[in-house]
Amino acid sequence: LGRVHAGRMVQVRTLSDKLRRRARDIVSAETGLSPEESEKILESAGKDIKTAIVMARL
């Protein structure tokens, strides 16, 4: 994955609530996970969207 995947920015620093919600929504859209599951996997991935997507696909 690069900075953009399927038209979505996946290399985002999640510093604000808005960006954290956006990251959660991107992970949900890319993996089919619920928003709650996406939040959990994002935390496990150190809030890195690319890592969270890869972890969810394994």
Residue pairs with C-beta under 8 A, 6 or more apart in sequence:
1 10
1 50
1 53
1 54
2 10
2 11
3 9
3 10
3 11
4 10
5 30
5 50
5 53
6 30
8 26
8 29
8 30
9 26
10 26
10 49
10 50
10 53
11 49
11 50
12 19
12 22
12 23
12 49
13 19
14 20
14 22
14 23
14 42
14 47
14 49
20 42
20 47
23 42
23 47
23 49
23 52
24 35
24 38
24 39
24 42
25 35
25 38
26 49
26 53
27 33
27 38
27 41
27 42
27 49
27 52
27 53
27 56
28 34
28 35
28 37
28 38
30 53
30 56
31 38
31 53
31 56
31 57
33 41
33 56
38 52
38 56
41 52
41 55
41 56
42 48
42 49
42 52
44 52
44 55
45 51
45 52
45 55
